[in-house]
Amino acid sequence: MGEPPGYRPSAWVHLLHQLPRADFQLRPVPSGFAPQEQEYQQALLLVAALAGLGLGLSLILIAAYLIRVCCCRPPEPPGTKSPPPGGGCVTWSCIAALLVGCAGIGIGFYGNSETSDGVAQLSSALVHANHTLSAIDHLVLEMVERLEEAVRTELTTLEEVLAQRTELVAATRGARRQAEAVAQQLQGLAFWQGVPLSPLQVAEDVSFVEEYRWLAYVLLLLLELLVCLFTLLGLAKQSKWLVIVMTVMSLVVLVLSWGSLGLEAATAVGLSDFCSSPDTYILNLTQEETGLGSDILNYYFLCNQAVSNPFQQRLTLSQRALANIHSQLQGLEREAVPQFPSAQKPLLSLEETLNVTEGNFHQLVALLHCRGLHKDYGAALRGLCEDALEGLLFLLLFSLLSAGALATTLCSLPRAWALFPPSDDYDDTDDDDPFNPQESKRFVQWQSSI
């Protein structure tokens, strides 16, 4: 099948499309895009489940590391106040992990923007295609109404005026038959009229989902950014309570990062399968949803020399009929107007209607050509399979960096806050306060000396 203009499957599409797939029984699954099949759904769910497996392994490793650090640490000699060896390395490793997380956040913002741009391009192409289809229906309706009005009024009036000349009435009736034939042929050109599938509605639904997806990722990115910044602040100020709160928040964001990683991986794999060969799936789905013939769909989705225009015969017959009507009206104007001056007004009105109809007909021919709708199809594929997929891969990289950075942070933070100097909880107490432990101790010593 031919590819839309300007669209070629990227290297990422080919790479992801070649990855092996398996269902829940670990049986191989073909990589063709088939979301309606249960085996293919299971393959995508298995890809997403790998992220859950990664989350479980990371939590086990973090717990094992912290248990080893807390329970297997050699006892410190009594009275020692020096920090344990390697303390500075722990703090700096935590800081380095947080900086990597911040870099991942920047990648995430870029990926989120790219994905949003790709979906916006898809929606714009759908809106433009809907405008083209609506223009075709409008032009057909307008021309049919003009011709039917001309048959009812001007041609009827002309027959009455020329009733005394049989040959002129015959020519007028011939023009009537030609106009009715053109109207009948034109009605078959409004192929999208009455179709339940609306590209505009699809564009609105896609934009609605994308708006909430974009917002959800922005909130996730801002949450992780706040966690990183406040963790760095807690380490700088050596605030135990702030570090403890950020440790809990880091665990929450770690779970969210692995969850988004699974969703992104499954979506990227499914999208690569679709983008590797989109024509077959789109043709079958559109034919199922619209009920249009395969000849019409192949013409607009493939748009190559091997597929002929399914409307060419109707267009040719309509153009010939309009030319015949024009020649007949010119003949009537030469022969009838000198004898029947009252025939000039309906003839002029018919000439004007015919000129407007011919102009609209040429515009309709241009709209019915496959170039316009096929260009919209190519733009939609480029937005979805290039920009959106690229942004999705950047979001995947963000989730990986985030998960690794947060896992390292969770391993380092408990050891880091253990290195903080003990805080004096009585710094703000009054020296003369009898409940101050230092003042109580001096009072006991003074009483014993008495």
Disulfide bonds with the S-S distance in Angstrom:
Cys275-Cys385 1.97
Cys303-Cys370 2.01
